[in-house]
Amino acid sequence: MTATVTVRKASTDDIEKLYDIIQGYARQGIMLPRTREMLEEQIETFVVAEFDNVLIGCGSLTRLGPDLVEIRSLGITQGYKGQGIGGKLVDFLVEEARKQQIVKVMALTYEVAFFQKNGFTVVPKDIFPEKVWRDCIHCKKQYCCDEIAVLKRLD
Ligand SMILES: CC(C)(COP(=O)(O)OP(=O)(O)OC[C@H]1O[C@@H](n2cnc3c(N)ncnc32)[C@H](O)[C@@H]1OP(=O)(O)O)[C@@H](O)C(=O)NCCC(=O)NCCS
């Protein structure tokens, strides 16, 4: 099935579906919520996976510093997991980072094994000071963060 899955940059036409996927996981506490306005403002940072013209996954790449980006909002809709689509999205995002000549791609996640399969290694969270000031201040778990930091170096 993965042969017919395509990954592309998102457009404003995708906002409603992106919102649904992210809200679904935000309700489960495994993703930070994004408003439609935020999605519109940040749409250029998003990529989507499609199968038969149906949007089945998404992810985004946020700049945290001169040499560091973070993968955020990575999610596959139920029924499509475990078929290589998350891996394709990560590959696409890593290529985007490479094009921007950024050497460090990180994520904060509960899905450590998935990221390790995609070439990331576990690192201490405190090596990412920029991250703390950008997004964690809006998170309910700011003072009790239980996510794991993973990093892929492209140099
Ligand atoms: C995490 C997520 C994006 C992975 O996407 P996916 O399409 O299911 O993953 P893939 O099929 O590309 O898996 C790639 C590899 O990782 C492995 N993998 C995926 N999820 C795994 C898990 N939870 N535990 C262990 N291994 C896992 C797969 O077995 C596969 O290994 P293989 O290449 O040896 O077969 C998806 O499960 C998801 O949407 N989860 C909920 C949202 C979430 O937690 N997002 C992460 C936020 S940072």
The ligand as an SDF file (V2000), in Angstrom:
LIG
                    3D

 48 50  0  0  0  0  0  0  0  0999 V2000
    4.2880    7.3690   15.7950 C   0  0  0  0  0  0  0  0  0  0  0  0
    3.6210    7.2780   14.4310 C   0  0  0  0  0  0  0  0  0  0  0  0
    3.7330    8.6180   13.7120 C   0  0  0  0  0  0  0  0  0  0  0  0
    4.3840    6.1980   13.6230 C   0  0  0  0  0  0  0  0  0  0  0  0
    3.8400    6.1480   12.3000 O   0  0  0  0  0  0  0  0  0  0  0  0
    3.6200    4.7650   11.5610 P   0  0  0  0  0  0  0  0  0  0  0  0
    3.2210    5.0430   10.1630 O   0  0  0  0  0  0  0  0  0  0  0  0
    2.7080    3.9230   12.3880 O   0  0  0  0  0  0  0  0  0  0  0  0
    5.0910    4.1340   11.6250 O   0  0  0  0  0  0  0  0  0  0  0  0
    5.8450    3.3150   10.4940 P   0  0  0  0  0  0  0  0  0  0  0  0
    4.9340    2.2750    9.9500 O   0  0  0  0  0  0  0  0  0  0  0  0
    6.4750    4.2520    9.5100 O   0  0  0  0  0  0  0  0  0  0  0  0
    6.9890    2.6100   11.3610 O   0  0  0  0  0  0  0  0  0  0  0  0
    8.3730    2.6960   11.0590 C   0  0  0  0  0  0  0  0  0  0  0  0
    9.0990    1.7210   11.9450 C   0  0  0  0  0  0  0  0  0  0  0  0
    8.9150    2.0690   13.3010 O   0  0  0  0  0  0  0  0  0  0  0  0
    8.3220    0.9820   13.9950 C   0  0  0  0  0  0  0  0  0  0  0  0
    7.3410    1.5240   14.9500 N   0  0  0  0  0  0  0  0  0  0  0  0
    6.3090    2.3570   14.6980 C   0  0  0  0  0  0  0  0  0  0  0  0
    5.6320    2.6140   15.8250 N   0  0  0  0  0  0  0  0  0  0  0  0
    6.2500    1.9150   16.7970 C   0  0  0  0  0  0  0  0  0  0  0  0
    6.0430    1.7700   18.1880 C   0  0  0  0  0  0  0  0  0  0  0  0
    5.0390    2.3850   18.8060 N   0  0  0  0  0  0  0  0  0  0  0  0
    6.8790    0.9700   18.8870 N   0  0  0  0  0  0  0  0  0  0  0  0
    7.8820    0.2970   18.2630 C   0  0  0  0  0  0  0  0  0  0  0  0
    8.1490    0.4120   16.9420 N   0  0  0  0  0  0  0  0  0  0  0  0
    7.3380    1.2180   16.2280 C   0  0  0  0  0  0  0  0  0  0  0  0
    7.6520    0.1490   12.9480 C   0  0  0  0  0  0  0  0  0  0  0  0
    7.5410   -1.2000   13.3570 O   0  0  0  0  0  0  0  0  0  0  0  0
    8.5780    0.2940   11.7790 C   0  0  0  0  0  0  0  0  0  0  0  0
    9.6710   -0.5730   11.9110 O   0  0  0  0  0  0  0  0  0  0  0  0
   10.1600   -1.4910   10.6600 P   0  0  0  0  0  0  0  0  0  0  0  0
   10.6240   -0.4880    9.6320 O   0  0  0  0  0  0  0  0  0  0  0  0
   11.2380   -2.3300   11.2150 O   0  0  0  0  0  0  0  0  0  0  0  0
    8.9380   -2.2300   10.2240 O   0  0  0  0  0  0  0  0  0  0  0  0
    2.1360    6.8370   14.5360 C   0  0  0  0  0  0  0  0  0  0  0  0
    2.0480    5.6260   15.2270 O   0  0  0  0  0  0  0  0  0  0  0  0
    1.2230    7.8600   15.2100 C   0  0  0  0  0  0  0  0  0  0  0  0
    0.5670    8.6400   14.5460 O   0  0  0  0  0  0  0  0  0  0  0  0
    1.1650    7.8330   16.5640 N   0  0  0  0  0  0  0  0  0  0  0  0
    0.3030    8.7370   17.3440 C   0  0  0  0  0  0  0  0  0  0  0  0
    0.8250   10.1490   17.3580 C   0  0  0  0  0  0  0  0  0  0  0  0
    2.2340   10.2350   17.9340 C   0  0  0  0  0  0  0  0  0  0  0  0
    2.5380    9.6830   18.9800 O   0  0  0  0  0  0  0  0  0  0  0  0
    3.0990   10.9630   17.2250 N   0  0  0  0  0  0  0  0  0  0  0  0
    4.4750   11.1810   17.6180 C   0  0  0  0  0  0  0  0  0  0  0  0
    4.6020   12.5920   18.1090 C   0  0  0  0  0  0  0  0  0  0  0  0
    6.2940   13.1080   18.1710 S   0  0  0  0  0  0  0  0  0  0  0  0
  1  2  1  0
  2  3  1  0
  2  4  1  0
  2 36  1  0
  4  5  1  0
  5  6  1  0
  6  7  2  0
  6  8  1  0
  6  9  1  0
  9 10  1  0
 10 11  2  0
 10 12  1  0
 10 13  1  0
 13 14  1  0
 14 15  1  0
 15 16  1  0
 15 30  1  0
 16 17  1  0
 17 18  1  0
 17 28  1  0
 18 19  1  0
 18 27  1  0
 19 20  2  0
 20 21  1  0
 21 22  1  0
 21 27  2  0
 22 23  1  0
 22 24  2  0
 24 25  1  0
 25 26  2  0
 26 27  1  0
 28 29  1  0
 28 30  1  0
 30 31  1  0
 31 32  1  0
 32 33  2  0
 32 34  1  0
 32 35  1  0
 36 37  1  0
 36 38  1  0
 38 39  2  0
 38 40  1  0
 40 41  1  0
 41 42  1  0
 42 43  1  0
 43 44  2  0
 43 45  1  0
 45 46  1  0
 46 47  1  0
 47 48  1  0
M  END
$$$$
